[in-house]
Each structure stands twice: as C-alpha cells, then as structure tokens.
C-alpha cells in the first residue's frame, strides 16, 4: 500500500567534498580515529555485555521502489539493551573505554567490561564523572554506561528537550542539568563545567563548622587513615601524575625499572586519547622493547599497541614475538592485532594453554604449593635446594596451579616439569577477543575448551569463546 500512495519528494545528491576517490586506501590518519580493526574490537567487546543480542535488519522493497532506488534496508535499534534509543552503543562504549584506560593508568592492566560491571575496580572508578551534552539519545547511552560500569554521570540538555527524555536519562542515576538555549549552548556549558571540575568531581555541599577540638581529631585521623597511605601510593604506584620532564627522567632511570614502567603506563594513557605530545618519547618506546626487565618489556608491548600508525612500533612488536617471556610474546601478539597483523596468532593461541614450568636446576624440593591454588605472575610455586643454594620456582603467568609434578622432599632433575598453570580468565578473554579477529580453523580445539560448562570458566569467557568460533567459521565459510 505504501508503494502506491507514497509520493517521493525531489532528491538532490550532495557529494562530500572531503570524500576520498573510490578505491583509495584508507589513510593512516583516519585509522587512528576509526579503523576496521577498532570496529571489530568494539564489536567483540560489546557482544560480551549482559543482554547483548543482534538487532533486526529489515528489507523494505516497497519503499525502495517508491523512492526509485534499488534497495532500502532499515536497521531497528529500538530494542538494543532495552534503552529504546537508536544511539545505545557509542556513548556506553566510550564510558567503558574511558574507565578502562583510567584503571590501566593506575594498575598497568586494562580491565574487561565484566570486571568493571562486577565492581572490581569501583574504588578507582567510583569517584570519576563523565559528562556530555545531548538531545536525549546519546545522553541516555552515556548515563546507562556510567551506571553499568561504575561511575557518575552529568548530562547537559537544552531548553527544548522533553521532560520524558530527561526522565529516561535520570532513570539510570545520572544528574541532568538543563541549559537555556539550544543544543550548542548545552555543549558549551558541558565543556565549561568539565574544565572547571578537573580538580574535583565531588558535588558542592553546605559546610558546617566543627569545634577546634573536633577539627584537630578529624585531621589527625585523616593523616593516619588517608594521607599516609596516599603518600605511599604516590611514591610507589603508577597513580602519580608525571610532568613531561619527569616522564623523560623516568624513562631513562636505569636504576629503578619501576620508574620506567610508571612512565610507560602514563604514556599509554596519552596514546589512548591520541595525545600528539607523546610522539617525542616514541624512540624511547622502541628502545625499551629490548630492556632486560620483563615487566618493562611487557608494559612497553601494551603501550606500543595504542598507536597503530607507527611503523617503528610495528617492527618492534614483530621482534618481541621472539621474546623469552611468554607474557611479553603474548602482549606483543595482542598489540599486533591492532595493527591488523596476525603474525602473532600462534602466540595468542599459546595464551589459552597451560604454562609448563620446569626446574632450572637439579636438587631436592624443600617446599611446594598445591594444585588448585590461585597464583599471580611471579608467585612462588616451589623451592629447590642444591647444596647451600635454594632456587625459587615462580609462575610466569596469572592463573591457577593445574598440576604439581613434584612433592616436598623429592629430588628433581634440571629441565624436569615442576608444575603447570592454567591461564587466568583475563588472559584467556583477551586472547579469545584477538582470535575473534585473526583466528583460524585449526585454533578451534584450543578455543572450545573454554566453551565448557565448568564453574571455573566465567560466563563472559564462555560467551566470547562461542562468538570467536562463530567468527572463525564465517571467515572460513564453514558451518558449525
């Protein structure tokens, strides 16, 4: 019926003056903003969020005929995550990327969305605030993302935004501020408020004076329970902001590898937001790819993956695939995927498999842990005594001890297997996401292990394993 009654209006074709000619290669300057790899990574991430499901795509042949065009498709985003918004994804994904970068800046590791949703990093994200200006749809996505991932949100709307849209945003716990005027006015107000709030994201409260005695007790208590831990954190963790001068000094501090790692983490933060000022330290990043301390190389591999326009980073990461550390090889392989380079695929598959730990010396086992014990990278598994010398056997990865091939009091030969460690959920999940993009059919046996319904395999890992297999089969043109 619509094809018979619809009268199409006259059309004008307005060519984009900035468009590249058909068949032109995608420029590196745009890859840093929106590349196919980044898009696929976003898809792989969002597909793990609770409630994710593909939305329908409808073919409208009648309307296409009425308009005089060959084909018309309608993508219905109305049910996406139950938001009732056609912009449900972008704002929430931006919140996730911002919070994950903030956590990575403090810990050196980028958390998964599942970890943020579970509240594992609420101490780091709970005091952060995201802000945006909106006509309604985008702000709803940002507010939902803040509620989902664990931070505050302030949403600016202009004078003509309906009360219904305002209420829909407030339903996710966001603070909504209405600005007189049009959308542009709300954007300016949002930017000004964000700039003014950089020193503190806490809302202004009415202050009530305390007595001199109570103030003294308050500040004494604050020193004991807040300031002293803060000073310890300031001097030892990666939270302290570094000036440009300090960054240069830390990157060249050969006596303190942790200072180098501190500087690398903060450079990673700059690269993640495309801060052009970071380019002056790019030669340092390439140099540190061969630094003797494993933790530095591991962090460096992650940081170089943040700027996929640099051929020097690409070449350095390729060399790191031969690194003696499995974690460095794995991080380099994961970063190469961001370059669209699958050269590290086998190293990524290796991240899914148990780490085999062997004895570096012969001797008697004088202490050992137990199978099933959760262990961090560098955690102690066993001690081997040879004469007066005691050698510690430590785990190369985060995970859980799967098997222990030696017992306390027994002798072990050099090179003999001491233990195997199953990789942790974060390592597996990152590897599965990478294989979603570059995996091959021969990788499926290693992937299917994580599709099993076992209590030690988190649901998000199972879901990602299924999605990864589907993507591999689609590329190979196979049916399950």
Phi and psi in degrees as a GROMACS rama.xvg file:
@    title "Ramachandran Plot"
@    xaxis  label "Phi"
@    yaxis  label "Psi"
@TYPE xy
-63.6469  -33.7029  UNK-2
-65.8344  -26.7813  UNK-3
-84.0038  -31.6206  UNK-4
-102.978  -19.4859  UNK-5
-75.9235  128.086  UNK-6
-108.747  105.806  UNK-7
-65.5846  139.865  UNK-8
-73.4333  165.948  UNK-9
-66.3017  143.907  UNK-10
-114.153  146.093  UNK-11
-124.459  138.263  UNK-12
-93.6157  117.098  UNK-13
-107.185  106.293  UNK-14
-75.0275  141.327  UNK-15
-75.8908  115.319  UNK-16
-67.1122  -18.9793  UNK-17
-93.4564  -2.01821  UNK-18
-67.859  142.616  UNK-19
-78.3082  152.539  UNK-20
-60.5033  150.102  UNK-21
-56.3343  135.824  UNK-22
86.9343  -1.81084  UNK-23
-70.3121  144.396  UNK-24
-66.5416  148.654  UNK-25
-71.7517  122.124  UNK-26
-71.3687  149.446  UNK-27
-60.8453  -32.1646  UNK-28
-62.7822  -30.2352  UNK-29
-87.3228  -26.3083  UNK-30
-60.818  -32.3943  UNK-31
-69.585  -15.8245  UNK-32
-103.101  -49.676  UNK-33
-152.1  98.8387  UNK-34
-112.573  165.998  UNK-35
-62.316  -39.9537  UNK-36
-62.3598  -45.6011  UNK-37
-61.3396  -38.7503  UNK-38
-64.3544  -42.2729  UNK-39
-67.6507  -35.2781  UNK-40
-65.7175  -39.4783  UNK-41
-62.8283  -42.5262  UNK-42
-61.2358  -46.0024  UNK-43
-61.8207  -36.457  UNK-44
-71.0558  -52.6059  UNK-45
-63.7263  -30.7275  UNK-46
-65.0471  -15.2147  UNK-47
-92.2371  -6.94245  UNK-48
-72.1667  146.749  UNK-49
-58.4765  132.676  UNK-50
86.4492  4.20629  UNK-51
-67.5564  137.901  UNK-52
-157.17  144.083  UNK-53
-59.7229  143.043  UNK-54
-96.7416  153.696  UNK-55
-72.0892  151.539  UNK-56
-121.215  117.379  UNK-57
-103.788  135.203  UNK-58
-88.0911  128.791  UNK-59
-118.804  74.6441  UNK-60
-66.4223  -34.0888  UNK-61
-64.3238  -45.714  UNK-62
-68.1559  -35.9505  UNK-63
-61.3123  -42.0004  UNK-64
-64.2525  -41.1196  UNK-65
-65.7052  -32.1497  UNK-66
-83.9634  -10.3415  UNK-67
76.1653  30.4789  UNK-68
-118.32  163.889  UNK-69
-71.785  -42.7897  UNK-70
-151.841  142.948  UNK-71
-135.384  127.745  UNK-72
-118.252  145.781  UNK-73
-123.003  119.402  UNK-74
-95.8899  117.171  UNK-75
-95.7867  102.476  UNK-76
-94.6517  7.86476  UNK-77
-59.3676  -29.9849  UNK-78
-99.5241  5.87054  UNK-79
-61.2527  114.571  UNK-80
52.9903  20.2767  UNK-81
71.3313  16.2081  UNK-82
-84.8666  -19.281  UNK-83
64.5796  34.2749  UNK-84
-136.198  141.082  UNK-85
-85.497  2.04752  UNK-86
-120.545  43.8783  UNK-87
-73.2147  -24.4618  UNK-88
-92.8691  -48.1266  UNK-89
-59.8065  -48.4607  UNK-90
-63.2138  -45.6429  UNK-91
-65.8926  -38.1511  UNK-92
-66.9661  -37.2532  UNK-93
-63.261  -39.5414  UNK-94
-62.0534  -45.4281  UNK-95
-59.1999  -46.4812  UNK-96
-63.0685  -40.6309  UNK-97
-63.7662  -47.9671  UNK-98
-67.9168  -39.6342  UNK-99
-65.8215  -35.9309  UNK-100
-67.4421  -38.2843  UNK-101
-63.5839  -42.5947  UNK-102
-67.11  -42.1481  UNK-103
-61.2989  -34.698  UNK-104
-64.7851  -23.409  UNK-105
-98.2465  -30.9212  UNK-106
-110.286  -18.0293  UNK-107
86.4459  -1.80802  UNK-108
-130.29  133.041  UNK-109
-83.0901  120.904  UNK-110
-77.3535  156.224  UNK-111
-77.5342  164.333  UNK-112
-61.352  -38.7097  UNK-113
-60.5793  -37.8874  UNK-114
-66.3975  -39.5352  UNK-115
-67.6789  -42.9098  UNK-116
-61.7069  -37.7362  UNK-117
-73.5089  -7.51875  UNK-118
81.7463  17.1949  UNK-119
-69.4513  -19.7796  UNK-120
-120.996  26.3771  UNK-121
-62.5131  -29.6386  UNK-122
-62.9733  -33.1425  UNK-123
-85.0675  -31.6128  UNK-124
-99.5574  -20.9824  UNK-125
-62.7713  -25.9343  UNK-126
-96.0346  4.75708  UNK-127
-91.1268  148.882  UNK-128
-128.339  132.715  UNK-129
-105.911  147.767  UNK-130
-139.605  149.213  UNK-131
-157.636  161.95  UNK-132
-106.465  147.614  UNK-133
-156.188  156.632  UNK-134
-89.5719  -11.5036  UNK-135
146.93  -50.7885  UNK-136
-71.1967  -52.3714  UNK-137
-61.8643  -42.5308  UNK-138
-61.8738  -34.0444  UNK-139
-65.0907  -39.5253  UNK-140
-66.0434  -42.9637  UNK-141
-64.3771  -43.7111  UNK-142
-62.7767  -42.0627  UNK-143
-63.8075  -43.6704  UNK-144
-61.3883  -40.7569  UNK-145
-64.0938  -41.6228  UNK-146
-64.9161  -39.8245  UNK-147
-70.8257  -43.7246  UNK-148
-97.8608  -7.91284  UNK-149
97.3604  51.4233  UNK-150
-146.442  177.605  UNK-151
-90.3546  159.748  UNK-152
-139.821  137.027  UNK-153
-122.013  121.381  UNK-154
-114.717  126.429  UNK-155
-99.554  127.245  UNK-156
-122.916  158.21  UNK-157
-97.4148  -178.736  UNK-158
-62.3705  -28.3771  UNK-159
-100.147  4.68223  UNK-160
-69.6732  133.668  UNK-161
-67.789  156.994  UNK-162
-65.3258  -29.8379  UNK-163
-64.5008  -42.7442  UNK-164
-67.4983  -38.1495  UNK-165
-60.9523  -45.0447  UNK-166
-65.3562  -36.1931  UNK-167
-63.9022  -34.9832  UNK-168
-72.6181  -44.2416  UNK-169
-63.3495  -24.5325  UNK-170
-61.8598  -20.5674  UNK-171
-96.3133  13.4255  UNK-172
86.1292  7.56785  UNK-173
-81.8047  151.39  UNK-174
-85.3252  127.813  UNK-175
-110.604  128.206  UNK-176
-116.976  121.895  UNK-177
-91.4689  131.666  UNK-178
-113.962  129.083  UNK-179
-61.1491  144.55  UNK-180
106.102  -158.284  UNK-181
-100.217  -170.917  UNK-182
-59.5968  -40.756  UNK-183
-59.8414  -36.5436  UNK-184
-65.0497  -38.98  UNK-185
-67.8687  -34.0714  UNK-186
-64.1906  -45.8255  UNK-187
-63.1586  -41.9427  UNK-188
-65.2484  -39.7616  UNK-189
-62.482  -46.4335  UNK-190
-62.801  -41.4455  UNK-191
-66.2348  -42.3031  UNK-192
-66.2636  -38.2525  UNK-193
-65.1883  -41.3448  UNK-194
-65.2065  -38.4204  UNK-195
-72.4258  -20.8213  UNK-196
-99.4181  10.5622  UNK-197
-64.7993  -27.5797  UNK-198
-83.3043  -24.4053  UNK-199
-155.897  132.577  UNK-200
-101.54  6.82623  UNK-201
-80.6628  139.118  UNK-202
-67.1889  153.007  UNK-203
-72.9718  133.892  UNK-204
-124.386  154.379  UNK-205
-69.9219  132.729  UNK-206
-98.5432  136.815  UNK-207
-115.073  132.32  UNK-208
-71.8704  140.096  UNK-209
-99.5278  160.228  UNK-210
-67.7843  161.677  UNK-211
-59.1825  -39.8789  UNK-212
-65.0286  -44.6346  UNK-213
-66.7328  -35.4389  UNK-214
-64.6417  -40.0016  UNK-215
-63.3911  -43.8818  UNK-216
-64.3803  -39.8939  UNK-217
-61.5616  -48.5068  UNK-218
-71.2191  -31.9984  UNK-219
-65.0426  -42.1095  UNK-220
-67.1159  -41.4717  UNK-221
-59.5931  -39.3492  UNK-222
-61.6828  -41.4795  UNK-223
-71.7311  -42.3295  UNK-224
-103.582  -11.5324  UNK-225
-120.997  -56.2679  UNK-226
-69.2109  -42.077  UNK-227
-64.2642  -47.6937  UNK-228
-59.5403  -35.2171  UNK-229
-63.8093  -42.4178  UNK-230
-64.9945  -36.3862  UNK-231
-63.7478  -45.2181  UNK-232
-62.5384  -40.9648  UNK-233
-59.0631  -39.5215  UNK-234
-89.5448  -18.6826  UNK-235
-119.886  -24.7511  UNK-236
-96.6487  -175.304  UNK-237
-97.7981  18.6672  UNK-238
-84.4769  -24.2679  UNK-239
-69.4227  126.848  UNK-240
-66.9683  136.537  UNK-241
-108.365  134.303  UNK-242
-73.0574  169.745  UNK-243
-58.3257  -40.8018  UNK-244
-62.9712  -43.4035  UNK-245
-66.9846  -36.8494  UNK-246
-57.9358  -46.4717  UNK-247
-63.1723  -41.5995  UNK-248
-66.1605  -44.0118  UNK-249
-65.7169  -38.968  UNK-250
-65.3762  -19.2411  UNK-251
-114.089  16.3851  UNK-252
-85.8643  90.7267  UNK-253
-69.8873  -19.3906  UNK-254
-84.6973  -17.8969  UNK-255
-132.397  86.6136  UNK-256
-56.7392  -28.5025  UNK-257
-67.0793  -30.6009  UNK-258
-64.0222  -40.588  UNK-259
-62.0671  -44.0624  UNK-260
-64.1741  -38.9922  UNK-261
-57.4329  -48.6115  UNK-262
-64.6833  -38.5748  UNK-263
-62.3482  -43.6141  UNK-264
-60.2753  -42.6383  UNK-265
-71.4267  -32.1376  UNK-266
-64.6011  -38.607  UNK-267
-59.073  -38.9527  UNK-268
-61.8229  -43.3936  UNK-269
-64.1918  -42.876  UNK-270
-64.9748  -35.3101  UNK-271
-65.7082  -21.478  UNK-272
-109.28  17.6301  UNK-273
58.0058  42.7234  UNK-274
-76.2914  111.722  UNK-275
-65.385  -20.4491  UNK-276
-66.9173  -17.8693  UNK-277
-71.4365  -16.1348  UNK-278
-60.3751  -27.2415  UNK-279
-64.9288  -20.4956  UNK-280
-100.97  5.14844  UNK-281
-57.9981  -41.0185  UNK-282
-59.2873  -33.2777  UNK-283
-66.1662  -39.7191  UNK-284
-62.4115  -42.0545  UNK-285
-67.2204  -38.2398  UNK-286
-63.9908  -40.2543  UNK-287
-73.9063  -7.07656  UNK-288
-62.2429  -20.1171  UNK-289
-115.094  18.7364  UNK-290
-64.5885  143.481  UNK-291
-68.4741  -20.025  UNK-292
-90.0656  124.913  UNK-293
-59.6895  -43.2761  UNK-294
-60.8356  -34.3029  UNK-295
-68.0425  -46.6699  UNK-296
-62.6646  -38.3409  UNK-297
-62.8081  -46.0407  UNK-298
-66.6427  -39.3953  UNK-299
-61.3908  -39.9014  UNK-300
-61.9152  -40.5605  UNK-301
-65.3179  -44.6354  UNK-302
-63.6799  -43.2233  UNK-303
-64.5468  -21.6127  UNK-304
-74.3074  -5.85862  UNK-305
-82.6006  -15.4014  UNK-306
-129.407  100.067  UNK-307
-86.8142  10.4808  UNK-308
-93.1285  -6.39413  UNK-309
-97.3358  113.222  UNK-310
-63.9436  -33.0319  UNK-311
-63.7295  -40.2516  UNK-312
-63.3179  -43.3691  UNK-313
-58.6143  -46.3556  UNK-314
-66.3929  -40.6755  UNK-315
-64.4142  -40.3238  UNK-316
-66.3376  -36.2146  UNK-317
-58.9095  -44.4055  UNK-318
-65.409  -32.968  UNK-319
-70.0383  -12.3098  UNK-320
-64.781  -15.9583  UNK-321
-100.939  9.87177  UNK-322
-62.2709  145.2  UNK-323
-66.48  -20.6022  UNK-324
-88.2155  127.317  UNK-325
-63.8408  -31.8879  UNK-326
-70.2152  -39.3904  UNK-327
-65.2073  -44.9327  UNK-328
-58.7568  -43.0852  UNK-329
-65.1536  -44.326  UNK-330
-64.2449  -39.3562  UNK-331
-63.0097  -41.9738  UNK-332
-63.7178  -41.889  UNK-333
-64.4372  -40.2676  UNK-334
-67.3487  -35.1392  UNK-335
-62.4683  -31.9362  UNK-336
-59.7563  -34.3686  UNK-337
-65.2911  -25.7039  UNK-338
-81.9533  -1.11963  UNK-339
76.2924  22.0823  UNK-340
-111.405  119.145  UNK-341
-96.1045  17.0634  UNK-342
-60.618  -26.1626  UNK-343
-96.7321  20.5028  UNK-344
-56.5547  -44.0886  UNK-345
-65.1701  -34.7685  UNK-346
-67.1062  -33.0238  UNK-347
-69.1299  -43.0598  UNK-348
-59.7352  -37.7809  UNK-349
-62.2955  -27.2591  UNK-350
-65.6221  -20.1039  UNK-351
-83.6634  -12.0317  UNK-352
-104.659  154.056  UNK-353
-60.9596  143.553  UNK-354
-84.5677  127.107  UNK-355
-91.6633  126.187  UNK-356
-115.205  124.551  UNK-357
-113.595  162.873  UNK-358
-78.7772  128.216  UNK-359
-81.5341  -16.3737  UNK-360
-138.973  160.995  UNK-361
-87.5156  153.668  UNK-362
160.531  -164.771  UNK-363
-105.477  135.024  UNK-364
-74.7431  117.267  UNK-365
-105.221  -8.4238  UNK-366
-163.072  145.743  UNK-367
-156.899  155.571  UNK-368
-87.5829  -163.193  UNK-369
-128.364  147.047  UNK-370
-57.6987  143.706  UNK-371
92.0248  -8.57708  UNK-372
-76.6859  129.836  UNK-373
-69.7794  140.787  UNK-374
-144.177  144.692  UNK-375
-93.1758  162.067  UNK-376
-58.7193  127.847  UNK-377
88.7983  -1.71418  UNK-378
-69.4308  148.75  UNK-379
-78.0755  127.293  UNK-380
-104.168  -43.0645  UNK-381
-158.45  164.951  UNK-382
-125.26  136.633  UNK-383
-119.874  125.789  UNK-384
-104.306  131.495  UNK-385
-131.393  100.851  UNK-386
67.0005  -125.06  UNK-387
-91.6863  -5.11614  UNK-388
-95.3016  132.98  UNK-389
-114.771  123.459  UNK-390
-107.009  131.111  UNK-391
-92.1399  135.66  UNK-392
-103.81  118.078  UNK-393
-120.868  155.914  UNK-394
-78.0994  135.122  UNK-395
-81.5702  -7.57654  UNK-396
-140.712  164.542  UNK-397
-77.0604  144.385  UNK-398
163.725  -143.221  UNK-399
-140.987  134.54  UNK-400
-63.8394  120.096  UNK-401
-88.9349  -51.2483  UNK-402
-135.652  151.779  UNK-403
-127.703  114.114  UNK-404
-88.5615  -5.02136  UNK-405
-129.035  157.767  UNK-406
-124.545  153.887  UNK-407
-57.6787  131.335  UNK-408
97.3671  -8.07318  UNK-409
-97.6554  158.914  UNK-410
-92.5204  149.081  UNK-411
-135.018  143.066  UNK-412
-89.4952  153.327  UNK-413
-61.8592  131.375  UNK-414
89.8571  -8.87171  UNK-415
-74.4216  149.275  UNK-416
-69.9077  131.473  UNK-417
-99.7884  -42.2453  UNK-418
-161.399  166.978  UNK-419
-128.61  144.843  UNK-420
-125.307  123.227  UNK-421
-71.757  137.504  UNK-422
-65.6751  150.364  UNK-423
-71.2884  163.654  UNK-424
-60.6597  -38.1025  UNK-425
-64.451  -43.0324  UNK-426
-64.1381  -43.8306  UNK-427
-63.2983  -44.2799  UNK-428
-63.4422  -42.828  UNK-429
-64.1165  -39.9171  UNK-430
-64.9247  -41.3741  UNK-431
-64.4748  -39.0513  UNK-432
-63.7936  -38.8853  UNK-433
-67.77  -41.2402  UNK-434
-68.8375  -22.8287  UNK-435
-55.2042  -33.2247  UNK-436
-93.0444  -34.6571  UNK-437
-126.949  -0.619507  UNK-438
-65.2813  157.6  UNK-439
-122.472  168.593  UNK-440
-57.9685  -36.6626  UNK-441
-68.3637  -9.73702  UNK-442
-86.985  -10.2204  UNK-443
-60.2564  -38.2517  UNK-444
-57.4516  -39.0762  UNK-445
-70.2683  -31.5798  UNK-446
-75.1115  -40.4039  UNK-447
-64.9555  -22.3969  UNK-448
-55.4763  -33.2215  UNK-449
-93.0974  8.23864  UNK-450
-94.3248  -5.32905  UNK-451
-70.7802  148.911  UNK-452
-87.3303  77.1245  UNK-453
-120.718  145.12  UNK-454
-62.6813  -27.1122  UNK-455
-80.8194  -6.08356  UNK-456
-103.152  111.055  UNK-457
-60.746  153.363  UNK-458
-60.1346  -38.3538  UNK-459
-66.2953  -31.2094  UNK-460
-69.8665  -42.8177  UNK-461
-60.1729  -45.8537  UNK-462
-61.2944  -43.0953  UNK-463
-66.5838  -36.5612  UNK-464
-62.3508  -40.3177  UNK-465
-66.1476  -46.0273  UNK-466
-62.8155  -38.1437  UNK-467
-65.4004  -43.4962  UNK-468
-62.1967  -41.5853  UNK-469
-60.2066  -44.22  UNK-470
-63.8744  -40.8799  UNK-471
-64.1703  -43.6624  UNK-472
-65.7412  -38.2448  UNK-473
-62.9694  -41.2192  UNK-474
-64.8418  -35.3345  UNK-475
-85.5015  -6.20211  UNK-476
70.2046  31.4811  UNK-477
-108.282  159.805  UNK-478
-103.583  149.766  UNK-479
